[in-house]
Amino acid sequence: MFNSVRIRLTLWYTGAMTVVLLALVLTTYLVFRQNIIRRAHAQAAELADSFLSTVNAEMRDAQSAEEGVEAAISEHRFADVVFAIFDRQGKLLAVSPSYRQQDPRIAYSQEKLTESLRPLLSAPRDFPFVRFADRGYRGYARSFSVESTEGTLVVLQSLRRENQFLETLAATFGIVIPLAILLSGVGGYFLAQRSLAPVVAMSAQASHIGAENLHARLAVKNPRDELGHLASSFNELLDRLDQSFERQKRFVADASHELRTPVAILCGEAEVTLAQENRTEQEYRESMQILKEEAHRLKHIVEDLFTLARADAGKQPLVLSDFYLDELAAECSKNVRTLASAKNIAVSYEPQDEVLIRADEELLRRMLLNLLDNAIKYTPTGGTVMLRSTEENGFYRLSIEDSGPGIPVDLQSRIFERFFRVDKARSRRESDGGGAGLGLAIASWIAGAHGGSLELTRSTSQGSVFTVLLPKVSA
C-alpha cells in the first residue's frame, strides 16, 4: 500500500493537516481558558469592591458589625458566588445564603469552610484553588477595615460553569477534529489522484514506447506547469535517444557494409587462388598482394572503430607529455609527402616559432595525419596542400588547406559523421586509399578530447580549409 505515491501523499497531507489542527485546537483552548480565568479574576475583584462598598454603607445604620455584614450579604446574592467574612481572629462572621442552600449541614460546613480557607487567611494570596463540600472554587481574599471593624473578605467563585464551558469546548473539538481529519484525508486522496492523473497518463504512454515506435511522444497539455515541463523534458530525451538510436543503426549498417567489402574480397580472392591448381609464382604473389592490401584496410577500419568505441565509452585515456607542436606538424607533413608524390601534390608547412604544448602526442599525430591524408585524397593531381601553425588568444591554431574541388554546402554539416563520405565512389577506389569515412570523426574527437575543436573553416571550389584549435597548455 505504501508503495503508491498517491497513498503516501495522502498520508503526508493528512498528517500535516492533523498537526496543524491539533496545534490550532490546543492554542484556541488555552486562549479561551486564559481569557475565562482573566475575566473571572477581574469579576472577583469587582465583586469584592462592590461588597465592601455595601458593607461600608450598611455599617453606618447597623447596630453591630455582624448586622452590617449580614445586610451586605443579603444584597449580594449571585449564583455560584460565595461571600465569607472573617474577623481578625479568623472566626467566620457570615457566609452567603447560597452556601447554606448548597449544604444544609451548616455547622459542619462552616467548620469545613473555615478549615479549607485557613491557609488563605494566614497567608493571603490572589485566586488560589479551594475545594470543599465536593465543589471546586477559585478564592480571592481582601483585608478590610470598616468603622473600627477589621476583618477579611473571601470571595469564592464556583468553577462549575467554567469547567462546563471548557468541557463543552473540548467535546466539540473532539467531534470536529476527527471529522476535519477524515474530510482532509478524503480530500487529500482525491487531490493526489487528480494531481497525479497526468503522471499516470504519461506513464501509460511511456510504457508503450519502444524501439519500434521511438518517434512517439508524450502529450503535453500545459507546457507551462511542472508536469508539462516534465513531459517536455521527457520528449526531448526521446528526441535525443531517437537521434542516437538512428545514428547507432546507421553506424552499424555502415560498419557492416565497410567490413563486408574487404571480407568478401579476402574470401573471394582466397577461393579463386585455391580453385586453380596450377598457378605461377607471380600469380600467387599478386593474390597475396591483394589479400595483404584488403587485410590492411580491414585492420585500419577495425582500429578506427575500436578507437571510436573506446572514446564513446570514455575509456580512451590521454597520455600527456610535453613536446613541441611545430616539430610534430613538420614531421607529419614529411610523412605524407610520399603519398602526395604519387599524385604530384606539393605538401608544404609554414612553421611558427617553437610551440611547447602538453598533450597526447600520438593522438595529435594521428589527427594531423588523418587531416593531411584527407586533404591529399580529395586534392586533384598537381594540386597543393599547406599546413600552417599559428598562436592566437591563448590557443594554438593548425590550418590544413587544400586546392580540391570543395565540399557541397548541403553536405558540410555532415562531414564529421562516421562513415560519411562526400564522394563515395571515388573514395572507395583503391588508388585513393579506400577510406571508410572515419578519419574526420576521429580527428574531431581527438581535438575535443584536448579541450579544443576541429572546424571546416572554408570550403569553395578553390579548396577547403580545416582548422584545429588547441588550448595553450605548457609545462
C-alpha positions in Angstrom: 0.0 0.0 0.0 2.8 2.4 0.9 4.4 1.8 -2.5 1.8 4.1 -4.0 2.7 7.7 -4.3 -0.9 8.7 -4.1 -1.3 6.9 -0.7 1.9 8.5 0.6 0.9 12.0 -0.5 -2.5 11.4 1.2 -0.9 10.3 4.4 1.6 13.2 4.4 -1.2 15.7 3.7 -3.5 14.2 6.4 -0.6 14.1 8.9 0.3 17.7 8.2 -3.4 18.7 8.5 -3.7 16.8 11.7 -0.7 18.6 13.2 -2.0 22.0 12.2 -5.5 21.3 13.5 -4.2 19.9 16.8 -1.9 23.0 17.2 -4.9 25.3 16.4 -7.2 23.5 18.8 -4.6 23.5 21.6 -3.9 27.2 21.1 -7.6 28.0 20.9 -8.4 26.0 24.1 -5.5 27.7 26.0 -6.5 31.2 24.8 -10.2 30.6 25.8 -9.2 29.2 29.2 -6.8 32.0 29.9 -9.5 34.6 28.9 -12.0 32.9 31.2 -9.6 32.9 34.1 -8.7 36.6 33.5 -12.3 37.6 33.3 -13.1 35.6 36.5 -10.2 37.3 38.3 -11.5 40.8 37.3 -15.0 39.8 38.3 -13.9 38.6 41.7 -12.1 41.9 42.3 -15.1 43.9 41.2 -17.4 41.8 43.5 -15.1 42.4 46.4 -15.1 46.2 45.8 -18.9 46.3 45.5 -19.4 44.1 48.6 -17.1 46.2 50.7 -18.8 49.4 49.5 -22.1 47.9 50.6 -20.7 46.9 54.0 -19.3 50.4 54.5 -22.7 51.9 53.7 -24.6 49.4 55.9 -22.3 49.8 58.9 -23.5 53.4 59.4 -27.0 52.2 60.2 -26.2 48.8 61.7 -26.0 48.4 65.5 -23.2 45.8 65.2 -20.6 44.6 62.7 -22.4 41.2 62.2 -25.7 43.0 61.4 -24.0 45.2 58.8 -22.2 42.2 57.2 -25.4 40.2 57.1 -27.2 43.2 55.4 -24.5 43.4 52.8 -24.6 39.6 52.1 -28.4 39.8 51.7 -27.9 42.4 48.9 -25.2 40.4 47.1 -26.8 37.1 46.1 -25.1 35.6 43.0 -25.3 32.1 41.6 -22.1 30.2 42.1 -20.5 33.0 44.2 -20.0 32.7 47.9 -19.0 35.6 50.2 -17.4 34.7 53.5 -16.4 37.3 56.1 -13.9 36.6 58.9 -12.8 38.7 61.9 -9.2 39.3 62.9 -9.1 36.1 64.9 -10.3 34.0 61.8 -13.8 33.5 63.1 -16.4 33.2 60.5 -18.8 36.1 60.9 -21.1 35.5 57.9 -21.5 33.4 54.7 -23.7 33.8 51.7 -27.1 32.1 51.7 -26.2 30.3 48.5 -23.7 28.4 50.5 -26.2 27.4 53.1 -28.5 26.2 50.4 -25.8 24.1 48.9 -25.1 22.3 52.1 -27.8 22.0 54.8 -25.3 20.8 57.4 -24.5 24.4 58.4 -22.4 23.8 61.5 -20.3 21.2 59.8 -20.0 23.1 56.6 -18.9 26.3 58.4 -16.2 24.4 60.2 -15.2 22.8 56.9 -15.2 26.1 55.2 -13.1 27.7 57.9 -10.7 24.8 57.7 -10.5 25.0 53.9 -9.9 28.7 54.0 -7.4 28.8 56.9 -4.3 28.7 54.6 -5.7 31.6 52.6 -6.4 33.6 55.8 -3.0 33.0 57.3 -1.2 33.9 54.1 -3.4 35.8 51.7 -2.8 35.3 48.0 -4.8 36.0 44.9 -7.0 33.4 43.4 -6.0 30.1 44.9 -7.9 26.9 44.2 -10.2 26.0 47.1 -12.2 22.7 47.5 -14.8 21.9 50.0 -18.2 20.1 50.0 -17.0 18.3 46.9 -17.0 21.5 44.9 -14.2 23.5 43.4 -13.8 27.3 43.9 -11.4 30.0 43.0 -10.7 32.1 46.1 -10.0 35.8 46.4 -9.2 37.3 49.9 -9.0 41.0 50.8 -8.5 42.6 54.2 -10.8 45.5 55.2 -11.4 47.9 58.0 -14.9 49.5 58.3 -16.0 51.6 61.3 -13.2 50.2 63.6 -14.1 46.7 62.5 -11.3 44.8 60.8 -11.6 41.5 59.0 -11.0 39.6 55.9 -13.4 39.2 53.0 -13.2 36.0 50.9 -14.9 35.8 47.5 -15.3 32.2 46.2 -16.3 31.7 42.6 -17.5 28.3 41.6 -15.6 26.6 38.8 -18.7 24.7 37.7 -19.7 26.9 34.8 -16.1 27.4 33.7 -15.5 23.7 33.7 -18.7 23.0 31.9 -17.8 25.5 29.2 -14.3 24.1 28.8 -15.6 20.5 28.8 -18.2 21.5 26.1 -15.4 23.2 24.1 -13.2 20.1 24.4 -16.1 17.8 23.4 -16.8 20.0 20.4 -13.2 19.8 19.4 -13.3 16.1 19.9 -16.0 15.8 17.4 -14.9 18.4 14.9 -11.2 17.5 14.7 -11.7 13.8 13.7 -14.3 14.9 11.1 -11.9 17.5 9.8 -9.1 15.0 9.6 -11.4 12.4 7.9 -12.5 15.0 5.3 -8.9 16.2 4.8 -7.8 12.7 4.2 -10.6 12.0 1.7 -10.0 15.4 0.0 -6.2 14.8 0.0 -6.7 11.4 -1.6 -8.8 12.8 -4.5 -6.5 15.8 -4.8 -3.5 13.5 -5.1 -5.4 11.3 -7.5 -6.3 14.3 -9.7 -2.8 15.8 -9.4 -1.1 12.5 -10.4 -3.5 11.7 -13.2 -1.3 13.3 -15.8 1.7 11.4 -14.4 -0.3 8.1 -14.7 -1.3 9.0 -18.2 2.4 9.8 -19.1 3.5 6.6 -17.6 0.9 4.6 -19.6 2.1 6.4 -22.8 5.8 5.9 -22.0 5.2 2.2 -21.3 4.1 1.7 -25.0 7.2 3.5 -26.4 9.8 1.1 -27.6 12.4 0.7 -30.3 9.8 0.1 -33.0 7.9 3.4 -32.2 10.7 5.6 -30.7 9.3 8.5 -32.7 6.1 8.6 -30.5 6.0 11.4 -27.9 4.1 12.2 -24.7 1.1 14.5 -24.9 1.7 17.9 -23.3 -1.5 19.6 -22.1 0.0 22.5 -20.3 3.7 23.1 -21.1 3.9 26.0 -18.5 3.3 23.9 -15.4 5.7 21.4 -13.7 4.1 18.3 -15.3 4.2 19.9 -18.7 7.8 20.8 -18.2 8.4 17.1 -17.2 6.7 15.8 -20.3 8.6 18.3 -22.5 11.9 17.2 -20.9 11.0 13.5 -21.4 10.1 14.3 -25.1 13.4 16.0 -25.5 15.1 12.9 -24.0 13.2 10.8 -26.5 14.4 13.0 -29.3 18.0 12.6 -28.3 17.5 8.8 -27.9 15.8 8.7 -31.3 18.6 10.5 -32.9 21.2 8.4 -31.1 19.4 5.3 -32.0 19.2 6.3 -35.6 22.9 7.2 -35.6 23.7 3.8 -34.0 21.7 1.9 -36.6 23.3 3.9 -39.4 26.7 3.3 -37.8 26.1 -0.4 -37.5 24.8 -0.6 -41.1 27.8 1.4 -42.4 30.3 -0.6 -40.4 28.7 -3.8 -41.6 28.9 -2.6 -45.2 32.5 -1.4 -44.8 33.6 -4.6 -43.2 31.7 -6.8 -45.6 33.6 -5.5 -48.7 37.2 -6.3 -47.6 36.0 -9.6 -46.1 34.2 -10.5 -49.3 37.4 -9.6 -51.3 39.5 -11.7 -49.0 37.2 -14.7 -49.2 36.8 -14.4 -52.9 40.5 -14.0 -53.7 41.3 -16.9 -51.4 38.7 -19.1 -53.1 39.9 -18.2 -56.6 43.5 -18.8 -55.7 42.7 -22.2 -54.2 40.4 -23.2 -57.0 43.3 -23.1 -59.6 45.7 -25.9 -59.0 48.4 -24.8 -61.4 49.3 -21.1 -60.8 52.6 -19.4 -61.3 54.6 -17.7 -58.5 53.7 -14.3 -59.9 50.0 -15.1 -59.8 50.3 -16.2 -56.2 52.2 -13.0 -55.4 49.5 -10.9 -57.0 46.8 -12.7 -55.0 48.8 -12.4 -51.8 49.3 -8.7 -52.5 45.5 -8.2 -52.9 44.9 -10.2 -49.7 47.5 -8.0 -47.9 46.0 -4.8 -49.1 42.5 -5.8 -48.1 43.7 -7.2 -44.7 45.5 -3.9 -44.1 42.3 -1.9 -45.0 40.3 -4.2 -42.7 42.7 -3.7 -39.9 42.6 0.0 -40.4 38.8 0.1 -40.2 38.7 -2.2 -37.1 41.3 0.0 -35.4 39.3 3.1 -36.1 36.1 1.5 -34.9 37.9 0.4 -31.7 39.2 3.9 -31.1 35.8 5.4 -31.5 34.2 2.8 -29.3 36.7 3.4 -26.5 36.2 7.2 -27.0 32.4 6.9 -26.7 32.8 4.7 -23.5 35.3 7.2 -22.0 38.0 4.5 -21.9 40.5 6.2 -24.2 42.8 7.9 -21.7 45.1 10.7 -22.8 48.8 10.1 -22.3 50.0 13.6 -21.7 53.6 14.8 -22.3 55.4 18.0 -23.1 56.6 18.3 -26.7 56.9 20.9 -29.5 53.8 21.1 -31.7 55.7 22.7 -34.6 58.1 19.8 -34.7 55.2 17.3 -34.7 53.5 19.2 -37.6 56.7 19.3 -39.6 57.2 15.5 -39.1 53.6 14.7 -40.2 54.0 16.9 -43.3 57.1 15.0 -44.3 55.5 11.6 -43.6 52.7 12.2 -46.2 54.9 13.5 -49.0 55.4 10.0 -50.3 51.6 9.6 -50.6 51.3 13.1 -52.1 54.1 12.5 -54.7 52.0 9.7 -56.2 49.5 12.4 -57.3 52.2 15.0 -57.9 50.7 17.1 -55.0 53.0 19.6 -53.3 52.8 19.5 -49.5 54.3 22.5 -47.6 54.5 23.5 -44.0 54.7 27.1 -42.7 56.1 26.8 -39.2 56.0 29.4 -36.4 58.4 29.8 -33.6 58.8 26.9 -31.1 55.4 25.9 -29.8 55.5 24.0 -26.5 52.4 22.1 -25.6 51.3 19.5 -23.1 49.1 16.9 -24.8 48.9 13.3 -26.1 51.5 13.3 -28.8 50.4 10.1 -30.5 46.8 11.2 -30.8 47.7 14.6 -32.2 50.0 12.8 -34.7 47.1 10.6 -35.7 44.8 13.7 -36.0 47.2 15.6 -38.3 47.9 12.5 -40.4 44.2 11.9 -40.9 43.6 15.6 -41.9 46.6 15.6 -44.3 45.6 12.2 -45.8 42.1 13.5 -46.3 43.3 16.7 -48.0 45.6 14.7 -50.3 42.8 12.2 -51.1 40.5 14.9 -52.3 43.0 17.2 -54.0 43.3 16.6 -57.7 46.7 15.7 -59.4 49.1 18.6 -59.4 47.4 20.4 -56.5 48.7 21.7 -53.3 48.3 21.0 -49.6 49.5 23.5 -47.0 49.8 23.1 -43.2 50.2 26.3 -41.1 50.6 26.7 -37.3 49.9 30.0 -35.5 49.2 31.2 -32.0 46.2 33.4 -31.1 44.1 34.2 -28.0 45.6 31.5 -25.8 45.1 28.8 -28.5 47.4 27.1 -31.0 45.8 27.2 -34.4 46.6 24.5 -37.1 45.2 25.0 -40.6 45.2 22.4 -43.3 44.4 24.0 -46.7 44.0 22.0 -50.0 43.2 23.0 -53.5 40.5 20.4 -54.1 37.0 21.0 -55.5 35.5 21.8 -52.1 32.6 20.2 -50.3 28.9 20.9 -51.3 27.2 23.3 -48.9 24.4 20.9 -48.2 26.9 18.2 -47.1 29.2 20.4 -45.0 27.3 19.8 -41.8 27.7 16.0 -42.1 31.4 15.7 -42.9 32.3 14.8 -39.2 29.7 12.0 -39.1 31.1 8.5 -39.0 31.2 6.6 -42.3 30.2 9.7 -44.2 32.0 10.3 -47.5 31.4 13.2 -49.9 32.2 11.1 -52.9 31.7 7.5 -52.0 32.5 6.2 -55.4 35.9 7.9 -55.6 36.9 7.4 -52.0 36.3 3.7 -52.4 38.9 3.4 -55.2 42.0 1.6 -54.1 44.1 4.2 -55.6 42.7 6.7 -53.2 43.3 4.6 -50.2 39.9 3.1 -49.7 38.8 5.4 -46.9 35.9 4.3 -44.7 34.8 7.8 -43.7 36.1 7.7 -40.1 39.2 9.9 -40.3 37.4 13.2 -39.7 35.3 11.7 -36.9 38.4 10.5 -35.1 40.2 13.8 -35.7 37.2 15.8 -34.3 37.2 13.6 -31.2 40.9 14.0 -30.6 40.6 17.8 -30.8 37.7 17.8 -28.4 39.4 15.4 -26.0 42.2 18.0 -25.6 39.7 20.8 -24.9 39.9 22.1 -28.5 37.9 21.9 -31.6 38.0 21.0 -35.3 36.1 23.0 -37.8 35.6 23.3 -41.5 36.6 27.0 -41.8 36.1 27.4 -45.6 35.1 25.2 -48.5 34.8 26.6 -52.0 35.5 25.4 -55.5 39.1 26.6 -54.9 39.6 24.3 -52.0 38.9 23.6 -48.3 40.4 24.7 -45.0 40.2 22.7 -41.8 41.2 24.4 -38.6 42.2 22.9 -35.3 42.2 24.9 -32.2 44.2 23.5 -29.2 44.4 25.2 -25.8 47.8 26.6 -24.9 48.9 24.5 -22.0 52.6 24.5 -21.4 54.8 22.7 -18.8 
